Amino acid sequence: MANVSEEVPNIVNIDLDITNKKGENLSIDDGFIWVVRSFAFLTVALLFWISWVIFDKARPAIAKFGLGFFWGKDWDVPNEIYGALPYIYGTIISSALSLILAVPIGLAVALVTSEDFLPDWVRSPIAFVVELIAAIPSVIIGLWGIYVLIPFLTPLQDWLYNKFQFIPLFNTQSSGPSMLIAGIILAIMILPTMAAISRDVLLVIPRELRTGSMALGSTRWETIFRVLLPSGASGIVGAAMLALGRALGETMAVTLVIGNSSVISSSLLDPGYSIPAVLANEFPEAASALHIGSLTYLALILFALTLAVNIGAVMLVQLLGVKKK
């Protein structure tokens, strides 16, 4: 009887890599690759170009104030004395407050619309309505904040002051527009980003993880908090950082409800100011080179802050990915 191993060809070492292009005339594919690479490099070059233009326009303020601009508290246009601290403070506090409010609500919406807590004919409209908020112009949300949200929350702000004025966060009487209102408005605006991306992350988690966890005796909530959320942690963190980037740069809605006061206060019930708001209010009327340069310096700080958030998000996602492995 003939040896079967001698008759059957050895196919183990056959190169089955269908992406191998050796000896093939694939000039169209090569051209497409170079086009894609060119657009990628063009995007990076555009980023550096924008950075250079903003830096160049901010030079008069950089030359005069230097790093002291960061902790300067005065913004005196007639005497041309400028400091960025009140605006940096307002931007960071309002954005952080919005993230604190939007992350748990966004995760709750993502869980309700990705798991089978509700029938599908209910889940889909909920997800659609939440994502539809992103299509509303920010100026419309700002006007809604003036006409509806501020009058509605004024009793709450008064109650916080009356009951918790011993806490520095609520130790002043609110006059309507405040840092708290700005944080809530921003939370509403970034909620679609947080909810939609988190929902997509939870939907791509294999169902076998859910069934396996519950087969081992876990409850639904144990499965969510010990399996699903840890598995999608990197994507959820990425969603939160994208939402934070949106909050940092939001302009019109914040301008209408934050109160536009450059006085730094620890109380969330006091008015504040943000970098995008002061740019929107003062840039069209800026006349002197130093005033324009100071406003552009603020824009450069906002650009650097947003870039730092994105870089930190990438590093955090990679760190979570390494830990997961």
C-alpha positions as CSV (number, residue, x, y, z in Angstrom):
1,M,0.0,0.0,0.0
2,A,1.4,3.4,-1.0
3,N,2.4,5.8,1.7
4,V,-0.4,8.3,2.0
5,S,1.9,11.0,3.3
6,E,4.0,10.7,0.0
7,E,0.9,11.0,-2.2
8,V,-0.7,14.0,-0.5
9,P,1.1,17.2,-1.3
10,N,2.5,19.1,1.6
11,I,0.3,22.2,1.9
12,V,1.4,23.3,5.4
13,N,4.1,25.6,4.1
14,I,2.2,27.1,1.3
15,D,2.1,30.9,1.5
16,L,-1.6,31.8,1.8
17,D,-1.2,35.5,2.5
18,I,-3.6,37.1,0.0
19,T,-2.2,40.5,0.8
20,N,1.1,39.6,-0.6
21,K,1.7,41.8,-3.7
22,K,5.1,40.5,-4.8
23,G,5.2,40.1,-8.6
24,E,1.8,41.6,-9.1
25,N,1.0,44.8,-11.0
26,L,-1.2,46.6,-8.4
27,S,-0.4,50.2,-9.3
28,I,-4.0,51.3,-8.7
29,D,-3.8,49.9,-5.1
30,D,-0.4,51.5,-4.5
31,G,-1.7,54.8,-5.8
32,F,-4.7,54.6,-3.5
33,I,-2.4,53.9,-0.5
34,W,-0.3,57.0,-1.3
35,V,-3.4,59.1,-1.6
36,V,-4.6,58.0,1.8
37,R,-1.1,58.6,3.3
38,S,-1.1,62.1,1.7
39,F,-4.4,63.0,3.3
40,A,-3.2,61.7,6.7
41,F,0.0,63.8,6.5
42,L,-2.1,66.8,5.2
43,T,-4.3,66.5,8.4
44,V,-1.2,66.5,10.6
45,A,0.2,69.5,8.6
46,L,-3.1,71.3,9.0
47,L,-2.9,70.8,12.8
48,F,0.6,72.3,12.9
49,W,-0.4,75.1,10.6
50,I,-3.4,76.1,12.8
51,S,-1.1,76.0,15.9
52,W,1.5,78.2,14.2
53,V,-1.1,80.8,13.1
54,I,-2.6,81.0,16.6
55,F,0.8,81.2,18.2
56,D,1.9,83.9,15.7
57,K,-1.1,86.1,16.4
58,A,-0.7,85.7,20.1
59,R,2.9,86.9,20.1
60,P,2.3,90.4,21.3
61,A,0.6,89.1,24.5
62,I,3.2,86.3,24.9
63,A,6.0,88.8,24.7
64,K,4.5,91.2,27.2
65,F,2.9,88.9,29.8
66,G,4.8,85.6,29.3
67,L,3.7,82.8,31.6
68,G,2.3,85.3,34.1
69,F,-0.7,85.5,31.8
70,F,-1.9,82.1,33.1
71,W,-2.3,83.3,36.7
72,G,-3.2,86.9,36.1
73,K,-6.7,87.8,37.4
74,D,-7.2,91.3,35.9
75,W,-8.8,91.9,32.5
76,D,-8.6,95.7,32.1
77,V,-9.1,96.6,28.4
78,P,-8.6,100.4,28.7
79,N,-5.3,100.0,30.6
80,E,-4.4,96.9,28.5
81,I,-3.8,94.6,31.5
82,Y,-4.8,91.0,30.8
83,G,-4.8,87.8,32.8
84,A,-6.3,84.4,31.9
85,L,-6.9,82.8,35.2
86,P,-10.7,83.6,35.6
87,Y,-11.4,82.2,32.1
88,I,-9.3,79.1,32.6
89,Y,-11.0,78.5,35.9
90,G,-14.5,78.9,34.4
91,T,-13.7,76.7,31.5
92,I,-12.3,73.9,33.6
93,I,-14.9,74.0,36.4
94,S,-17.9,74.2,34.0
95,S,-16.6,71.4,31.8
96,A,-15.7,69.2,34.8
97,L,-19.2,69.7,36.3
98,S,-20.8,68.8,33.0
99,L,-18.7,65.6,32.9
100,I,-19.7,64.6,36.4
101,L,-23.3,65.0,35.5
102,A,-23.2,63.5,31.9
103,V,-21.1,60.4,32.6
104,P,-23.5,58.5,34.9
105,I,-26.6,59.6,33.0
106,G,-25.0,58.7,29.6
107,L,-24.0,55.3,31.0
108,A,-27.5,54.8,32.3
109,V,-29.0,55.6,28.8
110,A,-26.4,53.4,27.1
111,L,-27.3,50.4,29.4
112,V,-31.0,50.9,29.0
113,T,-30.8,51.1,25.2
114,S,-28.3,48.3,24.8
115,E,-29.6,45.7,27.3
116,D,-33.1,44.1,27.2
117,F,-34.5,46.0,30.2
118,L,-37.1,47.4,27.8
119,P,-38.7,46.1,24.6
120,D,-36.9,47.0,21.4
121,W,-39.7,49.3,20.2
122,V,-39.1,51.4,23.3
123,R,-35.3,51.3,23.4
124,S,-34.8,52.4,19.8
125,P,-36.8,55.7,20.1
126,I,-35.1,56.5,23.4
127,A,-31.7,56.1,21.7
128,F,-32.8,58.2,18.8
129,V,-34.2,61.0,20.9
130,V,-31.1,61.3,23.0
131,E,-28.9,61.3,19.9
132,L,-31.2,63.9,18.4
133,I,-30.1,66.4,21.1
134,A,-26.7,66.7,19.3
135,A,-28.5,68.2,16.2
136,I,-30.0,71.1,18.2
137,P,-27.9,74.3,17.6
138,S,-26.1,75.4,20.7
139,V,-27.7,78.9,20.6
140,I,-31.1,77.3,20.8
141,I,-30.1,75.3,23.8
142,G,-28.7,78.5,25.4
143,L,-31.9,80.4,24.8
144,W,-33.9,77.4,26.3
145,G,-31.5,77.7,29.3
146,I,-32.4,81.4,29.7
147,Y,-36.2,81.0,29.3
148,V,-36.8,77.6,30.9
149,L,-33.8,76.2,32.8
150,I,-32.8,79.2,34.8
151,P,-36.3,80.0,36.1
152,F,-36.9,76.3,36.8
153,L,-33.7,75.8,38.8
154,T,-33.8,79.2,40.6
155,P,-35.7,77.6,43.5
156,L,-33.1,74.8,43.6
157,Q,-30.3,77.2,43.8
158,D,-32.0,79.2,46.6
159,W,-32.6,75.9,48.4
160,L,-28.9,74.9,48.1
161,Y,-27.9,78.3,49.4
162,N,-30.3,78.2,52.3
163,K,-29.5,74.6,53.4
164,F,-25.8,74.3,52.5
165,Q,-24.3,77.7,52.6
166,F,-21.7,76.4,55.1
167,I,-20.2,74.5,52.1
168,P,-18.0,76.8,49.9
169,L,-19.7,75.4,46.8
170,F,-23.1,77.0,47.8
171,N,-22.1,79.9,50.0
172,T,-23.6,82.7,47.8
173,Q,-27.1,83.8,46.8
174,S,-27.7,83.1,43.1
175,S,-28.9,85.8,40.8
176,G,-29.9,83.4,38.0
177,P,-27.1,82.7,35.6
178,S,-24.3,80.7,37.3
179,M,-21.6,78.2,36.9
180,L,-24.0,75.5,38.0
181,I,-26.4,76.4,35.2
182,A,-23.5,76.4,32.7
183,G,-22.5,72.9,33.9
184,I,-26.0,71.5,33.5
185,I,-26.3,73.0,30.0
186,L,-23.0,71.5,29.0
187,A,-24.0,68.2,30.4
188,I,-27.2,68.2,28.2
189,M,-25.1,69.0,25.2
190,I,-22.4,66.3,25.7
191,L,-24.9,63.7,26.8
192,P,-25.5,62.4,23.2
193,T,-21.8,61.9,22.7
194,M,-21.4,60.0,26.0
195,A,-24.5,57.9,25.5
196,A,-24.2,57.0,21.8
197,I,-20.5,55.9,22.0
198,S,-21.0,54.0,25.2
199,R,-24.0,52.3,23.7
200,D,-22.0,51.2,20.7
201,V,-19.2,49.9,23.0
202,L,-21.6,47.9,25.0
203,L,-23.4,46.4,21.9
204,V,-20.1,45.0,20.5
205,I,-19.3,43.1,23.7
206,P,-19.9,39.4,22.9
207,R,-23.1,38.1,24.3
208,E,-21.2,35.0,25.4
209,L,-19.7,37.1,28.2
210,R,-23.2,38.0,29.5
211,T,-24.6,34.5,29.3
212,G,-21.4,33.0,30.8
213,S,-21.5,35.4,33.7
214,M,-25.1,34.7,34.5
215,A,-24.6,31.0,34.0
216,L,-22.0,31.1,36.8
217,G,-24.6,32.6,39.1
218,S,-24.1,36.3,38.7
219,T,-27.1,38.6,38.8
220,R,-27.9,41.1,36.0
221,W,-26.4,44.0,37.9
222,E,-23.3,41.9,38.9
223,T,-22.8,41.1,35.2
224,I,-23.1,44.8,34.2
225,F,-20.7,46.1,36.9
226,R,-18.2,43.2,36.9
227,V,-18.2,42.1,33.3
228,L,-19.7,44.6,30.8
229,L,-18.4,47.9,32.2
230,P,-14.9,46.6,32.8
231,S,-14.8,45.0,29.3
232,G,-15.9,48.3,27.7
233,A,-13.9,50.5,30.0
234,S,-11.5,51.8,27.3
235,G,-14.3,52.7,25.0
236,I,-16.3,54.4,27.7
237,V,-13.3,56.4,28.8
238,G,-12.8,57.5,25.2
239,A,-16.4,58.6,25.0
240,A,-16.0,60.6,28.2
241,M,-12.9,62.3,26.9
242,L,-14.6,63.2,23.6
243,A,-17.5,64.6,25.5
244,L,-15.1,66.6,27.7
245,G,-13.4,68.0,24.5
246,R,-16.9,69.1,23.3
247,A,-17.6,70.8,26.7
248,L,-14.3,72.7,26.7
249,G,-14.9,74.3,23.4
250,E,-18.7,75.1,23.6
251,T,-19.3,78.8,23.1
252,M,-22.8,80.2,22.6
253,A,-24.9,78.1,25.0
254,V,-22.4,78.8,27.8
255,T,-22.1,82.5,27.0
256,L,-25.9,82.9,27.4
257,V,-26.2,81.2,30.8
258,I,-22.8,81.4,32.7
259,G,-23.2,85.1,33.7
260,N,-20.0,86.3,32.1
261,S,-18.3,87.5,35.3
262,S,-14.5,87.5,35.5
263,V,-14.5,87.2,39.3
264,I,-13.2,83.9,40.6
265,S,-15.6,82.4,43.1
266,S,-15.6,79.0,44.8
267,S,-19.4,79.0,44.7
268,L,-21.2,77.2,41.9
269,L,-24.1,79.6,42.4
270,D,-22.0,82.6,41.3
271,P,-21.6,83.7,37.6
272,G,-18.4,82.8,35.8
273,Y,-16.7,83.2,32.5
274,S,-15.1,80.7,30.1
275,I,-12.5,81.1,27.4
276,P,-14.9,80.5,24.4
277,A,-17.4,82.9,26.0
278,V,-14.9,85.8,26.3
279,L,-13.7,85.1,22.8
280,A,-17.2,85.4,21.4
281,N,-18.0,88.5,23.4
282,E,-14.8,90.5,22.9
283,F,-13.1,89.4,19.7
284,P,-15.4,91.2,17.2
285,E,-14.8,94.5,19.0
286,A,-11.1,94.1,19.8
287,A,-9.0,97.0,18.3
288,S,-5.5,97.1,19.8
289,A,-2.9,94.6,18.9
290,L,-2.4,93.6,22.5
291,H,-6.1,93.0,23.1
292,I,-6.3,90.8,20.0
293,G,-3.1,89.1,21.0
294,S,-4.4,88.4,24.5
295,L,-7.6,86.9,23.2
296,T,-5.6,84.8,20.8
297,Y,-3.4,83.8,23.7
298,L,-6.6,82.6,25.4
299,A,-7.4,80.6,22.3
300,L,-4.0,79.1,22.3
301,I,-4.4,78.0,25.9
302,L,-7.8,76.4,25.0
303,F,-6.2,74.7,22.1
304,A,-3.4,73.3,24.3
305,L,-5.9,72.3,27.0
306,T,-8.1,70.4,24.5
307,L,-5.0,68.7,22.9
308,A,-3.8,67.7,26.4
309,V,-7.2,66.1,27.1
310,N,-7.1,64.1,23.9
311,I,-3.5,63.0,24.5
312,G,-4.4,62.0,28.0
313,A,-7.4,60.1,26.7
314,V,-5.3,58.1,24.2
315,M,-2.8,57.2,26.9
316,L,-5.5,56.2,29.4
317,V,-7.2,54.0,26.8
318,Q,-3.9,52.3,25.9
319,L,-3.2,51.8,29.6
320,L,-6.6,50.2,30.2
321,G,-6.0,48.0,27.1
322,V,-2.6,46.8,28.5
323,K,-4.1,46.1,31.9
324,K,-7.0,44.2,30.3
325,K,-4.5,41.9,28.5
